[in-house]
Amino acid sequence: MEWGAPVEVTVEVTRGGRVKRRPDGRLQYVSPWGSPFNYGCVPSAPVAQDGDAQDALLLGPARPVGSRVPGTLVGLVHVTDEDVVDDKWVVAPAGYAPSDADRTAVAGFFVRYVRWKTVLNTLLGRGGAHVYGIDWSPRP
């Protein structure tokens, strides 16, 4: 996928939300803190290496769960979880320019997230979680 490529994100967790559910409605994940972005997936993308739809962070205002929001690829968070590549696409909705605050919020969230997931995975006897970096598209 190239910077600026058009994608459509299906929102699974609204900005500020803490609960992610599976497609059948069962609980999948509860975060200890609210998400600073909308979290979802890009169903039209190839299946990610973890076997799920490609994860995506949707910047901008809160969107209702189930919303389908067109946008462009502006970043990539390189993550492993349970020692499996689980990269996250960062998407800006049409007309939205990522700010320094957005970049800081994404980085800060994933620093906390991998610490928490590493502790959780260790307690459950699973592999670790790591963030290897965040790439952002060049600013116009």
C-alpha positions as a Python dict, from the first residue, in 0.01 Angstrom:
ca = {
    (1, 'M'): (0, 0, 0),
    (2, 'E'): (135, 342, -92),
    (3, 'W'): (107, 672, 95),
    (4, 'G'): (-212, 853, 5),
    (5, 'A'): (-381, 535, -120),
    (6, 'P'): (-759, 549, -79),
    (7, 'V'): (-906, 307, 177),
    (8, 'E'): (-1234, 263, 360),
    (9, 'V'): (-1223, 198, 735),
    (10, 'T'): (-1502, 17, 918),
    (11, 'V'): (-1507, 156, 1273),
    (12, 'E'): (-1505, -110, 1547),
    (13, 'V'): (-1414, 113, 1845),
    (14, 'T'): (-1512, 478, 1848),
    (15, 'R'): (-1263, 740, 1959),
    (16, 'G'): (-1265, 738, 2340),
    (17, 'G'): (-1400, 382, 2349),
    (18, 'R'): (-1242, 93, 2538),
    (19, 'V'): (-1433, -215, 2419),
    (20, 'K'): (-1382, -411, 2096),
    (21, 'R'): (-1628, -682, 1998),
    (22, 'R'): (-1596, -969, 1751),
    (23, 'P'): (-1818, -964, 1441),
    (24, 'D'): (-2061, -1198, 1621),
    (25, 'G'): (-2092, -951, 1912),
    (26, 'R'): (-1879, -1141, 2165),
    (27, 'L'): (-1628, -942, 2366),
    (28, 'Q'): (-1282, -942, 2207),
    (29, 'Y'): (-1085, -683, 2399),
    (30, 'V'): (-1117, -428, 2681),
    (31, 'S'): (-855, -155, 2700),
    (32, 'P'): (-756, -4, 3035),
    (33, 'W'): (-784, 343, 2877),
    (34, 'G'): (-987, 508, 2603),
    (35, 'S'): (-861, 508, 2247),
    (36, 'P'): (-734, 847, 2123),
    (37, 'F'): (-852, 755, 1771),
    (38, 'N'): (-1123, 548, 1606),
    (39, 'Y'): (-1008, 188, 1567),
    (40, 'G'): (-1127, -51, 1303),
    (41, 'C'): (-1031, -245, 996),
    (42, 'V'): (-1004, -225, 619),
    (43, 'P'): (-1210, -523, 501),
    (44, 'S'): (-1112, -470, 136),
    (45, 'A'): (-739, -510, 214),
    (46, 'P'): (-565, -847, 207),
    (47, 'V'): (-596, -1040, 534),
    (48, 'A'): (-325, -935, 780),
    (49, 'Q'): (-56, -1173, 904),
    (50, 'D'): (-248, -1234, 1228),
    (51, 'G'): (-536, -1380, 1023),
    (52, 'D'): (-775, -1089, 1084),
    (53, 'A'): (-880, -802, 859),
    (54, 'Q'): (-614, -530, 830),
    (55, 'D'): (-625, -311, 1144),
    (56, 'A'): (-662, 64, 1098),
    (57, 'L'): (-651, 373, 1315),
    (58, 'L'): (-886, 641, 1186),
    (59, 'L'): (-784, 991, 1288),
    (60, 'G'): (-1025, 1280, 1339),
    (61, 'P'): (-1352, 1308, 1530),
    (62, 'A'): (-1533, 1016, 1693),
    (63, 'R'): (-1733, 801, 1452),
    (64, 'P'): (-2008, 556, 1548),
    (65, 'V'): (-1926, 186, 1557),
    (66, 'G'): (-2013, 35, 1220),
    (67, 'S'): (-1943, 354, 1025),
    (68, 'R'): (-1761, 312, 696),
    (69, 'V'): (-1532, 607, 646),
    (70, 'P'): (-1330, 677, 329),
    (71, 'G'): (-982, 814, 377),
    (72, 'T'): (-619, 792, 277),
    (73, 'L'): (-325, 600, 418),
    (74, 'V'): (-101, 844, 609),
    (75, 'G'): (94, 621, 848),
    (76, 'L'): (194, 274, 956),
    (77, 'V'): (253, 150, 1311),
    (78, 'H'): (489, -150, 1308),
    (79, 'V'): (372, -384, 1587),
    (80, 'T'): (408, -748, 1687),
    (81, 'D'): (167, -912, 1928),
    (82, 'E'): (225, -1265, 2055),
    (83, 'D'): (531, -1257, 1827),
    (84, 'V'): (313, -1217, 1514),
    (85, 'V'): (332, -910, 1289),
    (86, 'D'): (21, -700, 1360),
    (87, 'D'): (86, -370, 1182),
    (88, 'K'): (-175, -95, 1200),
    (89, 'W'): (-256, 137, 910),
    (90, 'V'): (-310, 503, 1007),
    (91, 'V'): (-585, 660, 797),
    (92, 'A'): (-695, 1022, 766),
    (93, 'P'): (-1055, 1083, 659),
    (94, 'A'): (-1110, 1294, 349),
    (95, 'G'): (-1007, 1656, 409),
    (96, 'Y'): (-828, 1580, 738),
    (97, 'A'): (-459, 1665, 777),
    (98, 'P'): (-283, 1479, 1061),
    (99, 'S'): (-148, 1716, 1323),
    (100, 'D'): (153, 1690, 1553),
    (101, 'A'): (-99, 1614, 1830),
    (102, 'D'): (-232, 1317, 1627),
    (103, 'R'): (120, 1184, 1579),
    (104, 'T'): (197, 1222, 1950),
    (105, 'A'): (-131, 1054, 2050),
    (106, 'V'): (-66, 754, 1825),
    (107, 'A'): (292, 712, 1950),
    (108, 'G'): (193, 754, 2316),
    (109, 'F'): (-94, 509, 2288),
    (110, 'F'): (123, 235, 2139),
    (111, 'V'): (402, 281, 2393),
    (112, 'R'): (144, 216, 2669),
    (113, 'Y'): (-34, -55, 2467),
    (114, 'V'): (272, -275, 2414),
    (115, 'R'): (373, -245, 2779),
    (116, 'W'): (26, -354, 2886),
    (117, 'K'): (2, -632, 2625),
    (118, 'T'): (347, -763, 2719),
    (119, 'V'): (241, -797, 3083),
    (120, 'L'): (-91, -957, 2985),
    (121, 'N'): (72, -1194, 2736),
    (122, 'T'): (336, -1293, 2993),
    (123, 'L'): (66, -1373, 3250),
    (124, 'L'): (-115, -1583, 2988),
    (125, 'G'): (204, -1760, 2877),
    (126, 'R'): (200, -1602, 2531),
    (127, 'G'): (467, -1424, 2327),
    (128, 'G'): (553, -1058, 2376),
    (129, 'A'): (430, -738, 2214),
    (130, 'H'): (658, -476, 2057),
    (131, 'V'): (637, -152, 1860),
    (132, 'Y'): (919, -129, 1611),
    (133, 'G'): (842, 218, 1484),
    (134, 'I'): (588, 444, 1324),
    (135, 'D'): (619, 566, 968),
    (136, 'W'): (427, 873, 852),
    (137, 'S'): (367, 991, 499),
    (138, 'P'): (560, 1302, 400),
    (139, 'R'): (378, 1623, 487),
    (140, 'P'): (256, 1825, 192),
}
